Amino acid sequence: MNAVTILGPDGNPLPAAPRRAAALAGGGNTPYDAADIYGQHMEAWRPFLWSPDTELNTYRDRIVSRVRDLVRNDGWASGAITRILDNAIGGSFRPISKPDYRALAMYSGNSAFDAKWADEFGRAVEAHWRVWADDPGRYCDAGRRMTATQMLRMGFRHWIVDGDALAILPYLPERVGVGRARFATTVQLINPDRLSNPQMQFDQQSLRGGVEIDQHGAAVAYWIRKAHQADWYDAANSVSWERVPRETAWGRPIVVHHFDNEQAGQHRGGAGVLTPVVQRLKMLIKYDGTELDAAIINAIFAAYIQSPFDPSLVGAALGESDLSAYQDERAAFHKERRTELNGARMPIMFPGEDIKTVTAARPTSNFADFEAAVLRNAAAGIGISAQQLSNDWSDVNYSSARAALLEAWKTLTRRRSDFAVGFASPIYAAWLEEVMETGDVPLPSGVVPEYIECRGSYSRCRWMGPGRGWVDPVAEKQGAVLGMDAGLSTLEEECAEQGLDWEDVLQQRKIEVERFREYGLEVPSWAGMNIPAGQSAQPPKKPEAE
């Protein structure tokens, strides 16, 4: 297409506009450098503006398969996932019941919903949870393989690696009985790969990556393959889908789906914590492998013997017979001459030969710095400290280590809270509904709201995971004591930071103090109470007014 020249009133071409002229000269033509499309640094950078479902769902399988390959085969990636799991979920992840008794009292008009009732209710619920979650028969798991903590840890792992955590809550009353399950509620973890559109259709207005939505964008059902797409031994089910409603008619969860909502209008995950650093970690793997190969080759080929004669050239010039005689003489010379000095062999060269050594110039001197820089970049993207990723604490002091861990702890705490709200708490709420139906929890007399009317108030809880730990136990414990004495913290908060239940701590201290007295030993100062034997630790009650 030919260019069009605009002429002015005098018949001459109009001069270029100032902005266009500046752009042609290499300058920007927008108020923001980020919008410049003519500068040498920005002109080739024109990414598409995708919708959240389009940019994730289209490439989800490719991203997840690469991340999983890194976690399987790369020590840095595997270590990063392990650090996050150990700090966020750990070996024990359990709810601490905190029913909203104020809301229950307000909705029912029953003042019996008070702090004392909430404490009794919480103790009973937590006891039932332990029975269900830690049952040796593993009846909390539909597949009877894992405890509740192990299932939650696997769900968390799927979330940070694959971008989604997915589970179905089957209700199996046929398992309930003496010597078997006490509760019919179970959890069945689902591989997020199985959540997809039937027959691999493209996304539609009401179907996004296997999630069926209504006109408001709320999920109403999930389409789940009956078997994984790679299960060639179950071909019939791998090409069949089942529509599973999100919840029952009265609101009990059937499917629990959790992912990071990074943009409004997003309905699937697919970008785990390693996604932003996949390319750099892969390049580090290649660099590391290349340097390792070079080091191995240098170690194997330490030296070689150089001869002045090339076999092919000399053979062509002198004839094979002459060259063969020379080579035979060389072989016989080295075979017969084994001169040694105190057990060490001394090489004696045949005339014309020379020994050459291989100089071990690799790995390069810059490799360690390059590796450290890549790991710092990866740690920043993953959300943990560089020291946690590399397990190298040699270059930090107390202040820098504590600062790094505190920043990482904020991210880990936020991830734990998000996962608890989005995945663990719906499971807890569904299980608690069954507990409430059986009548095995204390309820006040008078008007009591039904569970389905106040599900959020009854099932309110706080999830406890592993403790934060200490860098300097003495200084940090002293700070905790000062905070409690000043009214800035509580024993519950301080114990929770270390993964402990404050009531369990107090109960154990009581047992230990009583055991000291039983053995006739002086109660130590750490007990915090020196009550004479035979007297109650409770203050005397005031006499009631007549």
Secondary structure as UniProt FT lines:
FT   TURN            9..10
FT   HELIX           18..24
FT   TURN            25..26
FT   HELIX           33..35
FT   TURN            40..44
FT   HELIX           52..57
FT   TURN            58..59
FT   HELIX           60..73
FT   HELIX           75..88
FT   TURN            89..91
FT   STRAND          94..97
FT   HELIX           101..108
FT   TURN            111..112
FT   HELIX           115..133
FT   TURN            136..137
FT   TURN            139..140
FT   TURN            142..143
FT   HELIX           148..162
FT   STRAND          164..168
FT   HELIX           173..175
FT   TURN            178..179
FT   STRAND          187..189
FT   HELIX           192..194
FT   HELIX           198..200
FT   TURN            205..206
FT   STRAND          207..208
FT   TURN            209..210
FT   STRAND          211..213
FT   TURN            215..216
FT   STRAND          219..225
FT   TURN            229..230
FT   HELIX           232..234
FT   HELIX           235..238
FT   STRAND          241..245
FT   TURN            249..250
FT   STRAND          255..259
FT   TURN            264..265
FT   TURN            273..274
FT   HELIX           275..277
FT   HELIX           278..300
FT   STRAND          303..306
FT   HELIX           311..318
FT   HELIX           320..336
FT   STRAND          340..341
FT   TURN            342..343
FT   STRAND          344..345
FT   TURN            351..352
FT   STRAND          354..357
FT   TURN            365..366
FT   HELIX           367..382
FT   HELIX           386..390
FT   TURN            394..395
FT   HELIX           398..419
FT   HELIX           420..424
FT   HELIX           425..438
FT   TURN            451..453
FT   HELIX           455..458
FT   STRAND          461..464
FT   HELIX           473..485
FT   TURN            486..487
FT   HELIX           491..497
FT   TURN            498..499
FT   HELIX           502..518
FT   TURN            519..520
FT   HELIX           525..527
FT   TURN            533..534
//
